[in-house]
Amino acid sequence: MRALLAALALVALSACTEPCQELANRLCECSGGGSARDACQRGAEDRLSTVGAGDAKQKQCDAWLGTCHAPDGAKFCEWITTTDAKVACGISLEAPATTP
């Protein structure tokens, strides 16, 4: 029952977050647990408040949220270490690999 309540609370909170914060939260899930994840999330929040995330940035983050998903059968935290994943999630300057 507690797990269900926690899941529902998470869904409710994610509906209230802006796309850039939601993307940061998704990426911070891979930073480990406990204090490491908390530090990642605080750092992301600080960065967003310092740099700002206007409408254009929020739209870009929203687009990345649409592509920042591991392929079927892959684990997100393993997939995110690939170049294509970093491009799909907006955390790389490199272009994705292309097939001939």
C-alpha positions in Angstrom: 0.0 0.0 0.0 2.8 2.4 0.8 4.5 1.7 -2.5 1.3 2.5 -4.3 0.9 5.8 -2.4 4.5 6.7 -3.1 4.0 5.9 -6.8 0.9 8.1 -7.0 2.6 10.9 -5.2 5.5 10.7 -7.7 3.0 10.9 -10.6 1.3 13.8 -9.1 4.5 15.7 -8.5 5.9 15.0 -12.0 2.7 16.5 -13.4 3.6 19.7 -11.7 7.2 19.9 -12.8 8.4 21.8 -15.8 10.0 19.8 -18.6 13.6 20.7 -17.8 13.2 19.7 -14.2 11.5 16.5 -15.2 14.4 15.7 -17.6 16.9 16.4 -14.8 15.0 14.2 -12.4 15.0 11.3 -15.0 18.8 11.7 -15.4 19.5 11.9 -11.7 17.8 8.6 -11.2 21.0 7.1 -12.6 23.3 8.9 -10.2 22.8 6.3 -7.5 20.6 6.3 -4.6 20.1 8.4 -1.5 22.4 11.4 -1.0 24.0 11.1 -4.5 20.6 11.3 -6.2 19.5 14.1 -3.8 22.7 16.0 -4.6 22.2 15.6 -8.3 18.6 16.9 -8.1 19.7 19.8 -5.9 22.4 20.7 -8.4 19.9 20.5 -11.3 17.5 22.7 -9.4 20.3 25.2 -8.6 21.4 25.2 -12.2 17.9 25.8 -13.5 17.3 28.7 -11.1 20.7 30.3 -11.9 20.6 29.8 -15.7 16.9 29.9 -16.0 14.7 27.9 -18.3 12.5 30.2 -20.4 9.8 29.0 -22.8 12.3 28.1 -25.6 14.4 26.0 -23.2 11.3 24.3 -21.8 10.1 23.4 -25.3 13.5 21.9 -26.1 13.5 19.9 -22.8 10.0 18.8 -23.7 11.2 17.5 -27.0 14.1 15.7 -25.3 11.6 14.1 -22.9 10.0 12.6 -25.9 13.2 11.0 -27.1 15.0 10.3 -23.8 13.8 6.7 -23.5 15.8 3.5 -23.6 15.0 1.1 -26.4 12.8 -1.9 -25.5 14.8 -4.4 -23.4 17.5 -1.9 -22.4 17.9 -0.4 -19.0 17.8 3.3 -19.0 20.8 3.9 -16.7 23.0 1.6 -18.9 21.6 3.1 -22.2 22.2 6.7 -21.0 26.0 6.1 -21.2 25.9 5.7 -25.0 26.4 8.6 -27.4 23.0 8.2 -29.0 21.3 8.3 -25.6 23.2 11.4 -24.6 22.1 13.1 -27.8 18.5 11.9 -27.4 18.4 13.3 -23.8 20.1 16.6 -24.7 23.3 16.0 -22.7 25.8 15.6 -25.5 27.3 17.9 -28.1 28.1 15.0 -30.4 25.9 14.0 -33.3 24.2 10.7 -33.1 25.7 7.8 -35.1 24.2 7.3 -38.5 23.9 4.1 -40.4 25.1 4.0 -44.0 
